[in-house]
Structures are given as C-alpha cells and as structure tokens.
C-alpha cells in the first residue's frame, strides 16, 4: 500500500486474472491498497515465464512479478462456501472489485455483483472479458493473439510482402489496452461518485478496446469505407507509401520520420549533413538546397511538378544516405539535435538503458528476497509530484498476507 | 442524462491523436472539454485537422480522422499572440479544473503559460503535459510522432517475424496508448484533487509510457540479463510468454485471408486435432507442450496447409465451437459492420457534424451501468463554439465578442 499516490486509501479487491491484473497494478502503483485474491496453489499466471534465474516456480514468474507490484496477496478457495463468504466479505469492504472471469462463472459461484452492489451502493465492480458480458460472442474462447486478430490490430501490422502473415504486435497488448480502459473507467466512476454518491458496474470488452485503438484502420472505414493495407514498419494505408524504416550502418533500424517539406526542414537536413561531414558525398545535397531556394515543397504539387517531386524524393534519399553512413543511435541523436524528428528502433532493454530515462528516474529498484537481490522495473508512466507514483512492494508470494488481511 | 463527468471542465490545448484521444474519453462521459485552436493558422498545428481521408470535399472541416478524435468537444479559437488573447486564456484557465496539452516540451511555457503562471491563475489547477521525452533529461528537446515514440520505447522492435526487419505497428499505436496514459494521469490528478483540493503539474513522457507497455520481456533482461535483441527474436506470432504451441496466424482460402489459432494447453491441442481430423495430427495428439514447441515449424507448415483450404470465418467459428481460441484476421469493414463483439456492444455511434453531416465514429469500449458514455456530436468546426463559450463560460456580451473578433483576437 502506497502512502503518497493519487489513489492512496482506495481499497481494491482483485480476483487474480490475466485480463485484469494490469489494471490492478496501475491502481496499486498509484497508491491504492490492492489485495489480489488467488486460488490455492497460486494463480495460473504464475506458470507464465520468463522465470527469475530460469527457476520454473510460482514464486519466480517474472510475469507475475511485473503485473502484481505494490499489491498484497491472499488465497481463497472460491469452490468452497467458506471461500465465497470470505470473498464477499472482502468485496463488501472495498471501493472497487476488479475481475476478469468468464461471464457467468461468478454468478454460478454465488458471487453476484448485482446483489453485492445492492447491499453496498458505493461499490464499483469491474469485469474485463474478451467480448464484453452481454454480446452474443460473450462465451467464446480467446487469447491475446485471437483478440488482436479479430479486433483489428493484426490486419494493419506486418510486411510489404503479403505472402507473409499479418503480425501480432508483441508484449501482451490486448490486456494492456483493456487495462488502460479499465483504469480510465474506474477513475471516471470515482469522479461520478463525488456527485451521485453511487458506485456502478463497468463492463470492459477487450475486443472493443482493440477495435477503437487502430487509428486510420477504423476511421478510414468510417469516412469512406476505405480498407488500409499493411506495410513494413510504417502505417497501413490504402495506397502503398515509401519506406520510413531504414537500416543503418550497424544493421539496426531507424524510423526516419517524414521527409522535409518546409524551408526550415530542408535547412535542418542540410545542416545535419554538414555536421556529419557528408555534404560533399551526398548526391542529393544540391536538390535539398533547391528545396530551400524554391520555398519548400507542398504535398499537393508532387503529382504535377516534376522538380518538386524530385526535391521531395531527394529528402528521403538523403536520409537513407545518412543511415548508410552512421550507426542507428548516432542517427537518432544527431538527427534530433539537427531538428529532425526521428527515432532508433530500440529493443525494450535498449530503451530502458538510455541515459535520458535513467536521468529521469524511470528505472525503479525493487527488492526481491526470493532471489536475494533487487531488480530494476520500468517506472512511472507519468510524473505526479504532488502524489508520486511508486512501487511500494514486490509482487506478493502465495498467501503472503492471509493473516493480516483475512485475520 | 447526467454524465459521469458533467461537473468537470477541461481547457484543452491538445490535439493530434496522442492528446485529442485523451480528452475525447472525458468528453464522451460528459466533461466540458473546450478545445482551444489558433485562428491565424486555422488550427493547422493539429495536422489531423485538414488531413484526409475526407468526408466530402477536402478541407479544414471534412477530415474523418479529426472528426473521430474530437467528438463531443467544444471548439473555440483564441489568438494567443495577442495580449488580449492571452488574457482570455487566463480567464478560461481560472474557471477550468484542468489544462491539457501535447505540444513539444516547453512550448506552452514559451507562449507565456508555464505551470507557475497556470497555478498563479488557478492555484489548484491540474495541468497535464504530454510530450515525447518529457520536460527534463538530455532528450527533452527531441520531437516525436507516434511512429517515433513506438520505435524508441521498444514496441516496434517487439513486433515481427524472426530474421526479418521489425514489422512494428501499422499505425500510431502509441498515439492511442499515449492518449490513454494521458487520460489516466489526468483522471488520477482529478481524483487526487477531489480528495485533497490539491492541483499539480503532471509531466508525461510518451516514450516512458510506451516502455511500460513492453511487458515481461524487459524483466527477462533486468533479472536474467537476457536481451530481446537476440537471434530468432522477436517472434511475436508465436507465444513465448506464456508458452503455447501451436500458436500463429495461418493462411486461409482466398487472397490475403488469414486465421489466428492458439492452443492454450494440451486440451486445446486435442480439440484442434479433433477438428483437423487428419492422420498426421491424430498421430501427434499426445504430444506434450515441449514436443509441440520443439516441432513448431513443422506443425505450423502442416496446420497452414490445412487452413489454406478453408474459409477463415467458417473455420474459426468451427474451432471456437470446439473450444479452441480462433479468429479470422478481420478487415476493417468486417469487424466494424459484421462482428457481434462490436455491433452488439453499440461500439460505433453515429455522430452529427456541422459540415460533414452524419458519420460513424469509434465509441468507448466499456459500458458503465449508471453513468454511461454518449457520443452524438462530431468534432467542432474551427471556432464553432467561440461565441457560446465566451458568453456562457466567460460571461462576455455580444458587443465585447464582436470587438474581439474585429481586433483579430478570436
């Protein structure tokens, strides 16, 4: 339990689940008192790797560690009347109940949210399910992969070569999207409670979360029934575009951003070439200078004005030229310093180790007695100085807080 | 209907998707989100305003994307180059609960509105800034778009097939997720304010928010010293965490048609074997997860050969009926118009826009039982609500407003 976060003092009972645990983590790291309830033997996600020191035990699951920071943990057997009664008692004393059970399972166990909410009108009860609780698909099986495939993201992700399959974005994103919407919704319900005095039920539909998180994939359809097509490392579009992900000298990739259009942008690119000492070697440099002299290029003239088109193309070629001559990290840093928005395609660990994020305090140390050392975690998604985010404790061991919570 | 957030007013200087997507959520729940745009450049700072696809003739008011990202907001114009314009913004801040923006770091301060000034005007203001790299640190001056944020934070790298360049995300995923992170920060700041009376400046670095979405891979590095940049990785159509096999996207009958199939455990595998009904599969019915993982390339080839003869929707339905997680890789029109997971949920409200007329938009993927969202109004036209807001919120009369227009302040 944190003592400083914006949600300090809010009590959350989380029924351990792959679908809801990211929302619970955010509440806990923002200071709420989150108690995660597991079945005897520990929750299923403790069997998910990778494992600390590659020891495959429920206390070494890095999945469990990541998604359960700052929570306390208890064990209850919901297949027994005693377990159900204990859960109902915990829920009755909570501000929020967070669960990701298949629709119908809790009702079958006699844990009926409508009854608990009738008895405790201020309670906020959140259900996270793959298809929403009331749609005709509510009871169909799903995983992260099938949600991203059916929900839109996969159609937009992959390669220029459509003989290759669409790609699932990595990192467990179906649960991350749903976790964000769960937290946004619960906080909204809290603010509503300031006025109404009442809690409510929140139905989070993971497939719907994916559907509204596909940018142009959806709004091109809304606008004119246009279908986007996937491309390597850049936006899916109705008409194929030029690559923006370029391989650098060291074999790593950068995202070059958009080629210059305005005078200022052409000047930035010329200045960057100069800084790198590459101007004389770059065959496109003279055209960039023309770009400055003619006052930039506008997108609308590209199809009609050959010179404008050549100048615009030269901007892109110059960026590729630079990439061929320097390493990806140098491209990113020197390009940005020259005023060109661009980025290295970093692996998560490379991002994590960038001195910028270290300087901002993004790396957070958490002590882990199980392995006898501390572990670095990703830190605050946003800095809130009056109510700081923080990891108050490592993820709980199985039943670690039974005595203090259940008495 | 009383909205969940009808008592909240946001002075919203944000735009694009990374900012507009945050305040959109609050607006759908009834918050009064007053979007402030620049009359001189006709709101062009937000490149989505005026960008295609267009509903009707190309122009400032017909962008389908802008309509989608700005539903239920009020739109006003203030020329912040003019002292009188700055004064108007001060008046608006003084009666707002929060100020939101996603300019590059430091821009709003240079316009004359650093946090100290906002807090002088309204001591308990909740101010949320969302920039690529945040307000301090060696990269704070660096500028980003969604594709750059997701490249630097690790998400682009995590998405791809082995031995190929990163596939990344075919859209600005981190504009969505950055917007959600911004909304969480804003709402948490408002909750903190409602409980303590205290405001604050919340500094969000979108790249940091992105790294919090990279999942357990990062701990494999910090704990086990195992980087994700290693041979054979990423491999994101397979499932390494949790370990599953078979688990991939397979070709189905037709052109560029695909089906995703995932076996969570031995029981799912046995069910899949039943549906496949071919001898090669039957012979492997008893294979353990470890054996299936070891033979994954061969399994993928055999399953792909089988799926390629089937209609993806018919096969996915048959697999799900058998208990195996499966879905067609759905194209936009299929998931928006024909999937009960969205249509039964009421996910696509029809908005009315002053110029565009009626157009569907993304809804909110949750339902609240007592104070649910409502989306009916499309995005505001440039300055559509200037007179209304100046009258109703700032108490100006028509003569004052006419004079402000005449002076080029609005």
Interface residues (C-beta under 8 A of the other chain):
Chain A: X6 X7 X9 X26 X30 X45 X47 X48 X49 X50 X52 X53 X54 X62 X63 X65 X66 X131 X132 X134 X135 X136 X137 X140 X141 X142 X143 X144 X145 X146 X147 X148 X149 X150 X151 X152 X153 X154 X155 X156 X157 X158 X159 X162 X164 X165 X166 X167 X168 X169 X170 X171 X172 X173 X176 X177 X178 X180 X181 X182 X183 X184 X185 X187 X188 X189 X190 X191 X192 X194 X195 X196 X198 X199 X200 X201 X202 X203 X204 X205 X206 X207 X208 X209 X211 X212 X213 X214 X215 X216 X217 X218 X219 X220 X221 X222 X223 X224 X225 X226 X227 X228 X230 X231 X232 X233 X234 X235 X236 X244 X245 X247 X253 X254 X255 X257 X258 X332 X336 X339 X341 X342 X343 X344 X345 X346 X347 X348 X349 X350 X351 X352 X354 X355 X356 X357 X359 X360 X362 X371 X375 X376 X377 X378 X379 X380 X381 X382 X383 X384 X385 X386 X387
Chain B: X2 X4 X5 X6 X7 X8 X17 X25 X26 X29 X53 X54 X55 X64 X65 X67 X68 X128 X133 X134 X136 X137 X138 X139 X140 X141 X142 X143 X144 X145 X146 X147 X148 X149 X151 X152 X153 X154 X155 X156 X157 X158 X159 X160 X161 X164 X165 X166 X167 X168 X169 X170 X171 X172 X173 X175 X176 X177 X180 X181 X182 X183 X184 X185 X187 X188 X189 X190 X191 X192 X194 X195 X196 X198 X199 X200 X201 X202 X203 X204 X205 X207 X208 X209 X210 X211 X212 X213 X214 X215 X216 X217 X218 X219 X220 X221 X222 X223 X224 X226 X227 X228 X229 X234 X236 X237 X239 X240 X241 X242 X243 X244 X247 X248 X249 X250 X251 X256 X258 X259 X260 X261 X262 X264 X268 X320 X323 X324 X325 X326 X327 X328 X329 X330 X331 X332 X333 X335 X336 X339 X340 X341 X342 X344 X345 X347 X348 X359 X360 X361 X362 X363 X364 X365 X366 X367 X368 X369 X370 X371
